[in-house]
Amino acid sequence: MSARVKSGRRPGRPGAGTPAVPEERNVLQRGLEAFAELGYDRASARELARRLGVSHNFINDRYGSKAAFWRAVVDCALGVQLARLPRPDTAVDEAEQLRRFIADLYWNAVETPLMGRLMVDEFSRDTERLDHLYEHYIVPTFELVRPAVERLVTSGRMAPVPADVLFFAIMGPVSGMLEVPLARRLGRLENASPRQLATTAESLAQLVVNGLLGAGSGDLART
């Protein structure tokens, strides 16, 4: 007697009509695009699934929740950025360390503009997502340059600056790297090359450092 052919599918294989699961890298990239365009609240699980081309329960099955998926998206993008930033180097002048650090921040913004848009949206909301950004990326990022800043202040080359003032002094010009349509209207070339964008990042960084050092020993700390 011949054996009966089983109709069930092998474990781990999608059934007929089930969308193919994209690679993890593509899942996270499409998630970043959705969160950057729509914001967290408008990027519903259903909309995310539609953009990913997966079943409606994919996010929960793979990541556990939309919040966990958001963290995976952010960790993927910002983890790479954080790893690229220069580490403290006592052999390099503190002002030059600060300039290199800021220029690299700006270049990172060019390479991942969607992450910049996502962060701008999250910075205005008092949420656990902001806590995640602050604890895992903002604090560790600025810890890389803190020793150089402290030595500049101690030596009198830079005024004491409150942390929030320093942060926005450095991060404000990121808009000059991200707001490309406006930059073009202000004279940036239509198809600026990577080298030209790197020059822009260096110029912005130098302007920021010049401003921070220009106050000399004047005290900018709050009373």
C-alpha positions, 0 to 999 in steps of 0.5 A: 500500500502506498503511503499517503502524501501529507498536505501540511507544510514544513515548519518555518515555511509560509503557507500559500498566499502568505507574503514572503518575509523580507530580510531583516535589514530591509525590514528595519530600513522600511520601518525607519522610512515609515517612522520618519515619514509618519511619526510613531503614532501614525505608523500603525501596526497595520500601516507598517505591515502594509509598507513591509509587505508582510502579514498584519501580525508580523510586527508582534510575532517578530518583535513583540510590539510596535514599541519594540520594533521602533527600538530595533529600528533606532538601535540599528541606525544609531548603533552604527552612527555611535560606533563611527564617532571618533574616540577621545585622543589625548594626542590631539588638541582639544579644540581639534577633537571637538571639531572632528567630533562635530563634523562627524556628527554632521556627516552621519546626518547626511548618511542617515537623514531619515534618522534625523527626521525621526529624532526631531519628532521625538525630541518634542515628546516626553515619552519612553522613546525619548528616554531610550534615545537619551540614555542609549545614544545622546548621553553616550555620544556626548560622553565621547567629547566631554573630556575635551570640553572639560579641558577646554573650560579648565584651561580658559579657552572655552566658557562653561556652558550648560549641557542643554546649551552645548547640545543645541549649539552643536546639534542645531546646524544639523538642519543645514545638512538635512533640509536640502530643498531649502539649502538648494534655494540658498545656493547649494548645488543641485547634486552636491557630491559627497566631497562637497557635503563633507566640506559643508559639514567641516565648515559648520563644525568649524563655525560652531567651534569658533563660536564656543571658543570665541567667548574665551573665559567668559562665564556662560553658566546659569546663575 
